Amino acid sequence: MNQNRRSFLKTSSAAAMAGVFFPAAATTAGVFSSPAKAGFRLVIMATNWGFNGSVDAFCAAAKKEGYDGIEVWWPAEAAQQKELFSALKKHDLQVGFLCGGYQPDFKEHFETFKRAINAAATNSLQQPVYINCHSGRDHFSYEENKAFIDATTALSAQTGITICHETHRSRMLFAAHVARQFIEKNPSLKLTLDISHWCNVHESMLGDQKETVARALERTAHIHARIGHPEGPQVNDPRAPEWEAVVKQHFDWWDVVAERKRKQGEIMTVLTEFGPPAYMPVLPYTQQPVADQWAINVHMMKILRNRYQ
């Protein structure tokens, strides 16, 4: 068993070093109809999800790899805020903040949410490039969840900060057909597209909901670049050839957003968000991850930069 595991890890390592990836994702040839308009800029963010180390160490690692910034949860404590902003300044990184509530009760949840987004948007140390919201819950009513959109619309108008709502399981926009209702009824709604969740929720690559996906792509302000599949929100390793069709589909979706932002001369923000165990599949008994989370995210960052820069 140990020998088999060593062989598995050796093979996985070799695949990673070779940069296995289907060729269509690694080039911009034939992807875009025209050159990008002045003002277009690609900003790729790193996630600290799964990073074991200090904020300063995380920022140093992200900078070294070539990331433009980081996306992290808004820290509630003053000491944490000081540590974060010091590291951002030291390593010259941009920031996007995650905000959300967690309580099952709507009123408590909404108050937590409002405190977080207001603090993140109005802090005096560094304005975020965007705020990404884990908005509401899948079991809240439509009117309750709509309150999150109304709050962010007002705050965005007040501050000029892009505030978007993530297509995330257990949250307001957990499924494509549900998100469509919010899109149709709320013209100010901006999305963080993490379409990997919808692949999992609907157990498909959404081929039967193309119009709904198209509407979501029109509203996408920010992208979480994780590759999902019908049976899960994260493939074990996007470099593996067996995922070629699934990876290609995600890039086809992201290309639509990139095309629009290039034509309009807008900033395109993307987070590489492959997660750690147990989001990352693991081997039974040993709980060893089947691939290197950090290496995959860096690989995705390089592919995205080559394709969209």
C-alpha positions in Angstrom: 0.0 0.0 0.0 2.8 2.4 0.9 4.5 1.7 -2.4 1.3 2.3 -4.3 0.8 5.6 -2.5 4.4 6.6 -3.3 3.7 5.8 -7.0 0.5 7.8 -6.9 2.2 10.8 -5.4 5.1 10.6 -7.8 2.7 10.5 -10.8 0.7 13.4 -9.4 3.8 15.4 -8.9 5.0 14.7 -12.4 1.7 15.8 -13.8 1.8 19.0 -11.8 5.3 19.8 -13.0 4.3 19.1 -16.6 1.4 21.6 -16.2 -1.1 19.2 -17.7 -4.0 21.3 -19.0 -6.0 21.2 -22.2 -4.5 23.5 -24.8 -7.6 25.6 -25.5 -7.5 27.1 -22.0 -3.9 28.2 -22.3 -4.3 30.6 -25.2 -6.3 33.6 -26.2 -6.1 32.7 -29.9 -9.5 33.0 -31.5 -11.2 33.7 -28.1 -11.9 37.4 -28.4 -13.4 39.3 -31.3 -11.3 42.5 -30.9 -8.6 44.1 -28.7 -9.5 45.2 -25.2 -10.7 48.8 -24.8 -8.6 51.2 -22.8 -9.4 50.7 -19.1 -9.6 47.0 -19.2 -7.4 45.4 -16.5 -7.2 41.9 -15.1 -6.9 41.6 -11.3 -6.3 38.1 -9.9 -6.7 37.5 -6.2 -5.4 34.7 -3.9 -7.5 33.0 -1.3 -6.2 32.4 2.3 -8.6 29.5 2.6 -6.5 26.6 3.7 -3.3 28.6 4.1 -1.5 27.7 7.4 0.5 30.7 8.5 0.3 34.3 9.4 -1.4 37.1 7.4 2.0 38.5 6.5 3.3 35.1 5.4 0.2 34.6 3.2 0.6 38.1 1.6 4.3 37.4 1.0 3.5 34.1 -0.7 0.7 35.6 -2.8 3.0 38.5 -4.0 5.8 36.1 -4.8 3.6 34.0 -7.0 2.4 37.0 -8.9 -1.0 37.7 -7.6 -2.4 41.2 -7.7 -4.2 41.0 -4.4 -6.1 38.8 -1.9 -9.7 38.0 -1.1 -10.3 37.5 2.6 -13.2 37.7 5.1 -13.6 41.1 6.6 -11.9 40.8 10.1 -14.2 41.9 12.9 -11.5 42.6 15.5 -9.4 45.8 15.4 -6.1 43.8 16.0 -6.9 41.6 13.0 -7.6 44.6 10.9 -4.3 46.2 11.8 -2.4 43.1 11.0 -4.2 42.7 7.7 -3.7 46.3 6.5 -0.1 46.3 7.6 0.6 43.2 5.5 -1.3 44.6 2.5 0.7 47.8 2.6 4.0 46.0 3.1 3.5 43.7 0.1 1.7 46.2 -2.1 -1.4 44.1 -2.6 -5.0 45.0 -3.4 -7.9 43.5 -1.4 -11.4 42.2 -1.9 -13.5 41.5 1.2 -15.9 38.7 1.9 -18.9 39.6 4.0 -21.8 37.5 5.3 -23.9 36.4 8.2 -24.3 32.9 9.7 -27.4 33.0 12.0 -30.5 31.0 11.0 -32.7 33.8 12.2 -33.2 36.5 9.5 -33.1 39.6 11.7 -29.9 38.6 13.5 -28.3 37.4 10.3 -29.2 40.6 8.4 -27.8 42.9 11.2 -24.5 40.9 11.2 -24.3 41.3 7.5 -25.0 45.0 7.5 -22.3 45.7 10.1 -19.8 43.7 8.1 -20.4 45.3 4.7 -20.6 48.8 6.2 -17.3 48.4 8.0 -15.6 46.8 5.0 -16.7 49.6 2.7 -16.0 52.6 4.9 -12.7 51.6 6.6 -10.2 54.4 6.4 -7.1 52.3 5.7 -7.6 50.7 2.2 -10.6 50.7 -0.1 -11.4 47.2 -1.4 -11.5 46.6 -5.1 -14.9 44.9 -4.4 -16.9 43.3 -1.7 -18.2 39.8 -2.3 -21.3 38.8 -0.3 -22.3 35.4 1.1 -25.9 36.7 1.0 -28.8 35.4 3.0 -29.8 31.8 3.2 -31.5 29.3 1.0 -34.3 28.9 3.5 -35.1 32.7 3.9 -38.1 34.0 2.0 -37.7 36.0 -1.3 -38.4 39.3 0.5 -35.9 38.5 3.3 -33.2 37.7 0.8 -34.1 40.8 -1.3 -33.2 42.9 1.7 -29.5 42.0 1.2 -29.6 43.2 -2.4 -31.3 46.5 -1.3 -28.7 47.1 1.4 -25.7 46.6 -0.9 -27.3 48.6 -3.7 -27.5 51.6 -1.4 -24.0 51.1 0.0 -22.5 50.7 -3.4 -24.2 53.9 -4.6 -22.9 55.7 -1.5 -19.3 54.5 -1.7 -18.7 53.6 -5.4 -17.5 50.2 -4.4 -18.6 47.2 -6.5 -20.6 44.9 -4.2 -21.7 41.5 -5.6 -23.6 38.5 -4.4 -22.1 35.0 -4.7 -23.8 32.0 -6.4 -23.1 29.8 -3.4 -24.7 26.7 -2.0 -26.8 27.4 1.1 -27.0 31.1 0.2 -29.6 33.2 -1.5 -28.4 32.3 -5.0 -27.8 28.7 -4.4 -29.4 27.4 -7.6 -29.6 28.7 -11.1 -33.4 28.9 -11.4 -33.7 30.6 -8.0 -31.0 33.1 -9.0 -32.9 33.9 -12.2 -35.9 35.2 -10.2 -33.6 37.6 -8.3 -31.9 38.7 -11.6 -35.2 39.4 -13.3 -36.7 41.3 -10.4 -33.6 43.2 -9.2 -31.8 45.2 -12.1 -29.1 46.4 -9.7 -28.0 42.9 -8.6 -24.4 42.1 -9.4 -23.1 38.6 -9.1 -19.9 36.8 -8.0 -20.1 33.9 -10.4 -19.0 30.7 -8.7 -20.8 28.4 -11.1 -19.1 25.3 -9.7 -21.9 25.4 -7.1 -24.6 25.3 -9.6 -23.0 22.3 -11.4 -23.2 20.4 -8.1 -26.7 21.6 -7.2 -28.2 20.7 -10.5 -26.0 17.6 -11.1 -25.2 18.8 -14.6 -23.1 21.1 -16.6 -26.2 23.3 -17.0 -26.9 22.4 -20.6 -30.6 22.5 -19.9 -30.5 26.0 -18.4 -28.5 27.9 -21.0 -30.7 31.0 -21.0 -30.5 31.3 -17.2 -26.7 30.9 -17.3 -26.5 33.6 -20.0 -28.5 36.0 -17.8 -26.2 35.3 -14.9 -23.1 35.9 -17.1 -24.5 39.3 -18.1 -24.7 40.3 -14.4 -21.3 38.9 -13.3 -19.0 41.4 -11.8 -16.5 39.1 -10.2 -15.5 35.4 -10.8 -14.5 32.6 -8.4 -12.4 30.4 -10.7 -13.0 26.9 -9.3 -14.0 24.0 -11.5 -17.1 22.1 -10.5 -18.7 19.0 -11.9 -22.1 17.3 -11.7 -21.1 15.4 -8.5 -19.2 18.1 -6.7 -18.1 21.7 -6.5 -14.4 21.0 -7.1 -12.6 18.5 -9.4 -9.7 16.8 -7.8 -7.1 18.4 -10.1 -8.1 20.5 -13.2 -4.8 19.6 -14.8 -5.8 15.9 -15.1 -6.9 15.0 -18.7 -10.1 13.4 -17.6 -11.6 16.8 -16.7 -10.8 18.4 -20.0 -14.5 18.9 -21.1 -15.5 20.2 -17.7 -12.6 22.7 -17.5 -13.3 23.8 -21.1 -17.0 24.5 -20.2 -16.0 26.7 -17.3 -13.6 28.7 -19.5 -16.3 29.1 -22.1 -18.5 30.7 -19.4 -15.7 32.9 -18.1 -14.8 34.0 -21.7 -18.2 35.5 -22.0 -17.6 37.7 -19.0 -14.1 38.6 -20.2 -15.4 39.5 -23.6 -17.9 42.0 -22.1 -15.4 43.5 -19.7 -12.8 43.9 -22.5 -15.3 45.6 -24.8 -16.4 48.0 -22.0 -13.0 48.7 -20.7 -13.7 47.5 -17.2 -11.7 45.8 -14.5 -12.0 42.1 -14.4 -11.5 40.5 -11.0 -11.0 36.8 -10.5 -10.3 34.7 -7.4 -8.6 31.4 -7.8 -10.5 29.4 -5.2 -9.7 25.7 -5.1 -10.1 24.7 -1.5 -8.3 22.6 1.0 -9.4 19.2 2.4 -12.1 18.1 2.7 -13.2 20.4 -0.2 -10.2 18.9 -1.9 -10.8 15.2 -2.2 -8.7 13.1 0.2 -7.5 9.5 0.4 -9.5 7.3 2.8 -8.0 6.5 6.2 -5.0 8.8 5.8 -7.0 11.9 4.8 -4.1 12.9 2.6 -5.2 15.4 -0.2 -5.0 14.0 -3.7 -3.4 17.2 -5.0 -1.6 20.3 -3.9 -4.2 23.1 -3.3 -1.7 26.0 -3.5 -0.1 24.6 -6.7 -3.5 24.3 -8.4 -4.5 27.8 -7.5 -1.2 29.2 -8.8 -1.6 27.1 -12.0 -5.1 28.5 -12.5 -3.8 32.1 -11.9 -1.1 31.6 -14.6 -3.6 30.2 -17.1 -6.1 33.0 -16.4 -3.4 35.7 -16.8 -2.2 34.2 -20.0 -5.7 33.9 -21.4 -7.2 37.2 -20.3 -4.3 39.7 -19.8 
